[in-house]
Amino acid sequence: MAITASQVKELRDVSGAGMMDAKKALTETDGNMEAAIDWLRTKGLAKAAKKSGRIAAEGLVGVAVSNGRGVAIEINSETDFVAKNEDFQALVREVAKVALQTGESIEVVKAADLNGKTVDEVLAETISRIGENMTFRRLHVLEGDTIVSYVHNSVGEGLGKIGVLVALTGPAEKAQEVGKQFAMHIAATSPASLGEADLDPALVEREKHVLSEQARESGKPEAVIEKMIVGRMAKFFEEVTLLGQKFVINPDITVAQAAKDAGVEITGFARIAVGEGIEKRNEDFAAEVAKTLQGA
């Protein structure tokens, strides 16, 4: 019998299997949905759906750079053990390569080809094979004259817990040399933006409000308070903008001055740290092992 696209979609939604696997399962079972689910389960291809409710807050960042273009991706897993798994590391590395060629969004990368299957299908198969939930969570694309990458807590080429990309203009050899230093600085300090003009206006307003209230509690005249606010906001911009920060390699100068001294200009950056913004469950190791032994 003919298998419809809606049947394939329904089976994918229920089982978490890839499109081609869902279609094959329906073909093998003459379109019987329950039998198709059982077929997928016997092949070990329906496990991914069972894992999808679990929090994936560990994992790896992968970076890749070529010809003035760089990408940084984050793929999460449930435990740090999986981040050390060669299968998982290979997945992150390959997806980063695909993203470098095709990706402006996670959706585009998920639909792209990876060794004859879509990235989404390969991810689902890896979930089934390893037995943990995984999430392709973030993608940053950066372009410029020179793109330099850096990974912190590296577990392999282009893989680590923090991934940084920096875009620069200027002599290519010098940009590569100092770009690595700037990338390491970004990994350490996590600036909110390149410069003051790039900061989120809501963040600036919130900080100004807090600093204003603090200044007024001093009880000093309004004219003095205004100067206090201006000074404290200047300090804030110095702390949270890359160009305003003190350069970690030479704290006597700012990053902007370091770039100028090197004859280059930083035009953009991206930084991803594994698990940022994900609420993790607070469970001790013994409890985690107990849950595993119980088949949770």
C-alpha positions as CSV (number, residue, x, y, z in Angstrom):
1,M,0.0,0.0,0.0
2,A,1.0,3.6,-0.5
3,I,2.5,5.3,2.5
4,T,1.5,9.0,3.0
5,A,3.6,11.8,4.3
6,S,1.2,12.4,7.1
7,Q,1.6,8.8,8.3
8,V,5.4,9.1,8.3
9,K,5.1,12.4,10.2
10,E,2.8,10.8,12.8
11,L,5.1,7.9,13.3
12,R,8.1,10.2,13.6
13,D,6.3,12.3,16.2
14,V,5.4,9.2,18.3
15,S,8.7,7.3,18.0
16,G,11.3,9.9,17.5
17,A,12.7,7.8,14.6
18,G,14.2,9.4,11.4
19,M,12.1,10.0,8.3
20,M,13.5,7.1,6.2
21,D,13.3,4.7,9.2
22,A,9.7,5.7,9.8
23,K,8.8,5.2,6.1
24,K,10.5,1.8,6.0
25,A,8.7,0.7,9.2
26,L,5.3,1.6,7.7
27,T,6.2,-0.1,4.4
28,E,7.2,-3.3,6.3
29,T,4.0,-3.3,8.3
30,D,1.5,-2.3,5.5
31,G,0.9,1.1,7.2
32,N,-0.1,-0.4,10.6
33,M,1.0,2.3,13.1
34,E,1.3,0.1,16.2
35,A,3.1,-2.6,14.2
36,A,5.4,0.0,12.8
37,I,6.3,1.3,16.3
38,D,7.0,-2.3,17.4
39,W,9.2,-2.7,14.2
40,L,11.2,0.4,15.1
41,R,11.5,-0.8,18.7
42,T,12.9,-4.2,17.6
43,K,15.5,-2.3,15.5
44,G,16.4,-0.1,18.4
45,L,15.2,3.0,16.5
46,A,12.4,4.2,18.8
47,K,14.5,4.7,21.9
48,A,15.2,8.4,21.1
49,A,11.6,9.4,21.9
50,K,11.8,7.8,25.4
51,K,14.8,9.9,26.2
52,S,13.4,13.2,25.0
53,G,12.1,14.3,28.4
54,R,15.4,14.1,30.1
55,I,17.5,17.3,30.8
56,A,20.5,17.5,28.5
57,A,22.8,20.0,30.1
58,E,26.2,18.5,29.5
59,G,27.8,17.9,26.1
60,L,30.3,19.6,23.9
61,V,30.9,22.7,21.8
62,G,32.3,22.2,18.3
63,V,34.0,24.8,16.2
64,A,35.1,24.8,12.5
65,V,36.7,27.6,10.4
66,S,37.4,27.9,6.7
67,N,37.9,30.8,4.2
68,G,36.7,33.7,6.4
69,R,33.7,31.8,7.9
70,G,33.5,30.1,11.2
71,V,30.8,28.2,13.1
72,A,30.4,27.2,16.7
73,I,27.7,24.7,17.7
74,E,26.5,23.2,21.0
75,I,25.2,19.6,21.2
76,N,24.1,18.6,24.7
77,S,23.9,15.3,26.4
78,E,22.6,14.2,29.8
79,T,25.9,13.3,31.4
80,D,29.6,14.3,31.0
81,F,30.4,10.6,30.5
82,V,28.8,10.9,27.0
83,A,30.9,14.0,26.2
84,K,33.9,11.7,26.5
85,N,32.4,9.1,24.2
86,E,34.1,8.8,20.8
87,D,30.8,8.3,19.0
88,F,29.4,11.5,20.5
89,Q,32.6,13.5,19.8
90,A,32.5,12.3,16.2
91,L,28.9,13.5,15.9
92,V,29.7,17.0,17.2
93,R,32.7,17.3,14.9
94,E,30.8,16.1,11.8
95,V,27.8,18.4,12.5
96,A,30.2,21.4,12.9
97,K,31.6,20.6,9.5
98,V,28.1,20.4,7.9
99,A,27.2,23.7,9.6
100,L,30.2,25.4,8.2
101,Q,29.0,24.5,4.7
102,T,25.3,24.9,5.0
103,G,24.1,26.5,8.2
104,E,22.6,29.8,8.9
105,S,20.1,28.2,11.3
106,I,19.8,25.0,13.4
107,E,16.8,24.0,11.3
108,V,18.8,24.2,8.0
109,V,21.7,22.2,9.5
110,K,19.3,19.5,10.8
111,A,17.9,19.0,7.3
112,A,21.3,18.9,5.7
113,D,23.0,15.8,4.4
114,L,25.5,13.9,6.6
115,N,26.7,10.7,5.0
116,G,23.5,10.0,3.2
117,K,21.1,10.9,6.0
118,T,19.9,14.1,7.5
119,V,21.7,15.5,10.5
120,D,18.5,15.1,12.5
121,E,18.3,11.4,11.6
122,V,21.9,10.9,12.5
123,L,21.3,12.6,15.9
124,A,18.3,10.4,16.6
125,E,20.3,7.3,15.7
126,T,23.1,8.4,18.0
127,I,20.6,8.9,20.8
128,S,19.3,5.4,20.3
129,R,22.8,3.9,20.1
130,I,24.3,5.7,23.2
131,G,21.1,5.7,25.2
132,E,21.0,9.4,26.3
133,N,18.9,12.3,25.3
134,M,20.8,14.8,23.1
135,T,19.9,18.3,21.9
136,F,21.4,20.3,19.0
137,R,20.9,23.5,21.0
138,R,22.9,26.4,19.5
139,L,24.6,27.6,16.4
140,H,26.7,30.8,15.8
141,V,28.0,31.8,12.4
142,L,30.7,34.4,12.1
143,E,32.2,35.9,8.9
144,G,35.1,38.3,8.4
145,D,38.5,38.8,6.8
146,T,40.2,36.5,9.3
147,I,38.3,34.1,11.6
148,V,40.2,32.6,14.6
149,S,38.8,29.9,16.8
150,Y,39.6,28.6,20.3
151,V,38.2,25.8,22.5
152,H,38.7,25.7,26.2
153,N,38.9,22.4,28.1
154,S,39.6,20.7,24.7
155,V,38.8,17.0,24.3
156,G,39.9,16.9,20.7
157,E,40.5,19.1,17.7
158,G,37.7,21.7,17.6
159,L,35.9,20.2,20.6
160,G,35.6,21.5,24.1
161,K,33.5,23.0,26.9
162,I,33.8,26.6,25.7
163,G,34.1,27.6,22.0
164,V,35.1,31.0,20.8
165,L,35.2,32.6,17.3
166,V,36.8,36.0,16.6
167,A,36.5,38.0,13.4
168,L,39.3,40.5,12.6
169,T,40.6,42.8,9.8
170,G,44.2,43.6,9.2
171,P,47.3,41.7,8.2
172,A,46.3,38.0,8.1
173,E,49.3,36.6,9.9
174,K,49.2,39.2,12.7
175,A,45.4,38.7,12.9
176,Q,45.9,35.0,13.4
177,E,48.5,35.5,16.1
178,V,46.7,38.1,18.3
179,G,43.3,36.7,17.4
180,K,44.1,33.5,19.4
181,Q,45.0,35.7,22.4
182,F,41.7,37.7,22.0
183,A,39.8,34.4,21.8
184,M,41.3,33.1,25.0
185,H,40.5,36.4,26.6
186,I,36.8,36.1,25.5
187,A,36.7,32.5,26.9
188,A,37.9,33.8,30.3
189,T,35.8,37.0,30.6
190,S,32.6,36.2,28.6
191,P,31.9,39.8,27.4
192,A,28.3,40.7,26.8
193,S,29.0,42.5,23.5
194,L,31.8,43.9,21.3
195,G,31.2,47.5,22.2
196,E,28.9,49.8,24.1
197,A,26.7,50.4,21.0
198,D,26.1,46.6,20.7
199,L,24.8,46.1,24.2
200,D,21.2,45.1,24.8
201,P,19.3,48.4,25.6
202,A,17.3,46.5,28.2
203,L,20.5,45.4,30.0
204,V,21.8,48.9,30.0
205,E,18.6,50.4,31.4
206,R,18.4,47.8,34.1
207,E,22.0,48.5,35.2
208,K,21.4,52.2,35.1
209,H,18.3,51.9,37.3
210,V,20.2,49.8,39.9
211,L,23.2,52.1,39.9
212,S,20.9,55.2,40.2
213,E,19.1,53.7,43.2
214,Q,22.4,52.9,44.8
215,A,23.7,56.4,44.2
216,R,20.6,58.1,45.6
217,E,20.9,56.0,48.8
218,S,24.1,58.0,49.5
219,G,22.0,61.1,50.3
220,K,24.3,63.3,48.3
221,P,23.1,66.3,46.2
222,E,21.5,65.5,42.8
223,A,24.4,67.0,40.8
224,V,26.9,64.7,42.6
225,I,24.6,61.7,42.1
226,E,24.5,62.3,38.4
227,K,28.3,62.3,38.2
228,M,28.3,59.1,40.3
229,I,26.0,57.4,37.9
230,V,28.0,58.5,34.8
231,G,31.2,57.1,36.4
232,R,29.6,53.9,37.5
233,M,28.1,53.3,34.1
234,A,31.5,53.9,32.5
235,K,32.9,51.2,34.8
236,F,30.0,48.9,33.8
237,F,30.8,49.3,30.1
238,E,34.4,48.6,30.8
239,E,33.6,45.4,32.5
240,V,31.0,43.9,30.1
241,T,32.2,45.0,26.6
242,L,35.0,43.2,24.9
243,L,36.7,46.4,23.6
244,G,36.4,48.1,26.9
245,Q,37.8,45.3,29.1
246,K,41.3,45.2,30.4
247,F,43.3,42.8,28.3
248,V,44.0,39.7,30.4
249,I,47.5,39.3,28.9
250,N,48.3,42.9,29.7
251,P,45.9,44.5,32.1
252,D,47.5,47.9,31.7
253,I,45.7,48.3,28.4
254,T,42.2,47.6,27.0
255,V,41.4,45.0,24.4
256,A,40.7,47.9,22.0
257,Q,44.2,49.3,22.6
258,A,45.8,45.9,22.2
259,A,44.1,45.4,18.8
260,K,45.2,48.9,17.7
261,D,48.8,48.3,18.8
262,A,48.8,45.0,16.8
263,G,47.4,46.8,13.7
264,V,44.2,44.9,13.6
265,E,40.5,45.5,14.3
266,I,38.1,43.1,16.0
267,T,34.8,43.2,14.1
268,G,32.9,40.5,15.9
269,F,33.0,37.5,18.2
270,A,30.9,34.5,19.4
271,R,31.2,32.5,22.6
272,I,29.4,29.3,23.6
273,A,29.8,27.5,26.9
274,V,28.2,24.1,27.4
275,G,25.0,24.2,29.4
276,E,24.6,28.0,29.7
277,G,21.0,28.8,30.7
278,I,19.9,25.2,31.3
279,E,18.5,24.4,34.7
280,K,20.2,21.2,35.9
281,R,18.8,18.8,38.3
282,N,20.7,18.7,41.6
283,E,21.3,15.0,42.1
284,D,24.3,13.5,43.7
285,F,26.4,10.9,41.9
286,A,25.1,8.0,44.1
287,A,21.5,8.9,43.3
288,E,22.3,9.0,39.6
289,V,23.9,5.6,39.6
290,A,21.0,4.2,41.6
291,K,18.6,5.5,39.0
292,T,20.6,4.0,36.2
293,L,20.6,0.6,37.9
294,Q,16.9,0.8,38.4
295,G,16.5,1.4,34.6
296,A,15.4,5.0,35.0
